[in-house]
Amino acid sequence: MRSLLSRLFALMLVAVIGLSGCSALGPADGLSGDYRQDTLTLIDSLQKAIALPDDAPDKMALQAEAKQQINDFASRYRRDREIAGLSSFSTMRTALNALAGHYSSYPNRPVPQKLQDRLNQEFKQVESALKRGA
């Protein structure tokens, strides 16, 4: 029951954020259509979200926004065969799945340091792959 209430609360926050246009990535689904730029923007946004202190007043809202950004990004680019075949996309999806899984399973817990380290390592790999064009 508590898990259901937490999820409903997170969904309400996502709806409020979406209606107010406060997405850190911009308009509509927040994506420009430029895969490289959207990926770098998402990485920056997620790094800020996972680095928030536990007592940050807007932590739940930012986590809900991060989940929405993850969903928007995956929905937009997984259908593009050219992008879906890139190593940067595969690594990014691995990182996004790990973070989304944590947010879904443990919405009230901070991201563990071990997961933060893994995500930051994967984000660096994605940035390197993007520089190579892969």
N, C-alpha and C positions, 0 to 999 in steps of 0.2 A: 504494500500500500504506500509506504513512504517513497519507494522508488518511483511509483506511478505519479505521486504528487510532485516529486522533484522534476520528472520529465515534463509534466504539464506546465509547471512553473517556467522551465527553460523554454518550452515552446511559446508560452505567452510572451516572454522576454524577446524572443526572436521576432515574433509578430510586431511587437511595439517598436523594436529597432527598425524592422523593415518598413513599417508605416511611417516612421519619422525620417527615414532616409539617412540614417546615421552609419551606414556601412562604410568601413574604412577603405573599401576598394572602389567606391563610387556608385554610379547609377544602376538601376534595375537589379540584375544579378551581381553587379559589382565588378564585372569583368569587361575588359576593353576589347577582347578578341585577339590581342597580341599575347600569345602563349608565354613567351619569354618574360615580358613585363608583368603579366598577371602572376606568374610563378614567383618572381622576385618580390612582388608586392605582398603576396600571400605569406611567403616565408617571413618577411619583416613583421607582418601583423601577428603571425603565430608565435614568433619569438618573443614579442612583447607580451602576448597573452600568457605564455607559460612562465615568464619571468616575474609575473605579478606576485607581490607578497600575499600570504594567506589572508591577511586582514584588509586587503584592498576593498573599499566599499562597492566598487563596480565590477568585482571579479566575476560574479555569476552572469551578469549581462555580457561581459566580454567573452566569457566562455561560450555562451549561447551564440554570440555573433561569430566566434571562431568556428563553431560547428556548422553554422549556416554557410560560411565562406568555404569550408571544406566541401560541403555538399554541392555548392554552386560550381566550384572548380572541377570537381570530379564529374559532375553531370555535363559540363560544357565540353571538356576535353577528352573524355574517354571514348566518345563516339567518333572522334577524328582519328582515322587509322594512321595517318602520318605522324601525329603527335603521340598517340598511344604506343607506338613502336619505339619511341625515344627512350634511352636509358634514364634521362632526367625525369621523364614522366613516371617510369616504373619505380624509381627510388622515391619520388615525391609521393606517389600513391601509398607506398609502404609506410612512410612517415605519417601521412594523413590518416591512414587506417589505424595506426597505433594510437595517435592522439584522439581520434574520434571514439575509439574503443574505450579509452580511459574516461573520457568525458561522459560516455553513455553508462559505463559500469560504475563509476565512482564520481558522480557529479559534485559531491560536497568535499571531496578530498583533493589536496594539491597534487600537481603532477610530480611524481617521485623524481628524485635527482637522477637516478639511473635512466629513466625514460627521457628526461630533459637532455642528458648527455647524448643519448642515442639519436634523438631528434635533431640536435644541433649538428651532430656528425653527418647525418643524412642530408640535412639542409646544405651543408658545405659541399657534399658530393653533388647535389643537384646544381648548385651554383657553378661548380667546376665543369660539369657536363654541359650546362648552358653556354659557358664560355667557349667550349669546344664545338658547340652546335649539335650536341647529341641529346 
